[in-house]
Amino acid sequence: MDTSPTALFDSYEQDFRQFIETIKEKLESSGTDANGEQMKVTLRRAEMDLDEADEMVSQMEIEIQGIPQSVRAQYHARLRTCKADLSQYKKLLADSRAQLARADLLSSSNNAYSSSDDPYSSSSDRTRLLAGTNALEQGTKRLQQSQQLALETENQGADILMNLRTQREQIENSRNTLERADLAIDRASSTLKQMVRRMYQQRAVTIGIIAVLTTLIIVIAWEKLSG
């Protein structure tokens, strides 16, 4: 298993490229698909893949913080390329959805016009067409707002993950500091024990010297008195 600082970033980038290739194939196939319902299913699957690709970009943003400074610049460039590709395919997906909605609207309007026998109903059809176009524009705006909200939420999530990573590093540093402090305390305790042991040894030697001197004094005094 590769444990280099860039291994996870490279892995996420590879997964991102695979998702982008799959999304590209789905969007290209949706453009040639004459079945509207099948096109909706294809676009829905492309949207799910885009969500996964977006998640890969978020993971790369987190992992790039742990890459050494000497090579981080080139990984920032690769991350910007991935973000640009992601934005491009998000726009293509939105355009494909708008095209599909427009095609559905025109199809329903043509069906309504062909089924009418009243020669004066064109004004009503035009009104419905304008109303449908207005509804489509509003739906597109809501979709763009939802995408913007999702992007802001993802950025906030990335910031939270980065903060959690920083807090984890701080906790690990604190734990290492405590371990070093415990080691220093153990060493100090061992030194104190050795000092106490030496103190007792010196005391015993001193007592022995005093005892010998006392004995000599007594012997000398006894000899003088007895002589």
C-alpha positions, 0 to 999 in steps of 0.5 A, spaced: 500 500 500 502 506 498 503 511 504 506 517 500 503 524 502 500 524 495 497 517 495 490 519 497 490 525 492 492 521 486 487 516 488 481 521 489 483 524 482 483 518 478 476 516 481 474 523 479 477 522 472 473 516 471 466 519 474 468 525 469 469 520 463 462 516 465 458 523 465 461 525 458 458 518 455 451 519 459 451 526 456 453 525 449 448 519 449 442 523 452 443 528 446 442 522 441 436 519 445 429 520 442 426 517 448 424 523 453 423 518 459 430 515 457 433 521 456 431 523 463 433 517 466 440 518 463 441 525 466 439 523 473 444 518 473 449 523 470 447 528 476 448 522 481 455 521 478 456 529 478 455 528 486 460 523 486 465 527 482 464 533 487 465 529 493 472 527 490 474 534 489 472 535 496 476 530 498 482 532 494 481 539 497 482 536 504 488 531 502 492 537 499 493 540 506 498 534 508 502 535 501 509 537 502 510 545 500 515 543 495 510 539 491 504 542 493 503 548 487 503 543 482 497 539 486 493 546 486 494 546 479 491 539 478 485 541 483 484 547 479 483 543 473 478 538 476 474 544 479 474 547 472 472 540 469 466 539 474 463 546 473 463 545 465 459 538 466 455 541 471 453 547 466 452 541 460 448 538 465 443 544 466 443 545 459 441 538 457 435 539 462 433 545 459 433 543 452 429 537 455 424 541 458 424 545 452 422 539 448 417 537 452 414 543 452 414 544 445 411 537 444 405 538 448 404 545 445 404 542 438 399 536 440 395 541 443 395 545 437 394 539 432 388 536 436 384 543 436 379 544 430 378 552 432 381 556 427 381 562 432 385 558 438 392 560 436 392 566 440 390 561 446 396 556 444 401 562 444 399 564 451 400 557 453 407 557 450 409 563 453 406 561 460 410 554 459 417 558 457 416 563 463 415 557 467 421 553 464 425 560 465 423 560 473 425 552 473 432 554 470 433 559 475 431 555 481 435 549 479 441 554 478 440 557 485 439 550 488 446 548 485 449 555 488 446 553 495 449 546 494 456 549 492 456 553 498 454 547 503 460 543 500 465 549 501 462 549 508 463 542 509 470 542 506 472 548 511 469 543 517 473 537 515 479 542 515 478 544 521 477 537 524 483 535 521 487 541 524 484 539 531 486 532 530 493 534 529 493 539 535 490 533 539 496 529 537 501 534 538 498 535 545 498 527 546 506 527 544 507 533 549 504 529 554 508 523 553 515 527 553 513 530 559 511 523 562 518 520 560 521 526 563 518 525 570 520 518 569 527 520 568 527 525 574 524 520 579 529 515 577 535 520 578 531 522 585 531 515 587 539 514 585 540 521 589 536 518 595 540 511 595 547 515 595 545 519 601 543 513 605 550 510 603 554 516 605 550 516 611 552 509 613 559 510 611 559 517 616 556 513 621 561 507 620 567 512 621 564 515 627 564 509 630 571 507 628 573 514 631 569 513 637 572 506 638 579 508 637 578 514 642 576 509 648 581 504 646 587 510 647 583 513 653 583 506 656 590 505 655 592 511 658 588 510 664 590 503 665 598 505 664 
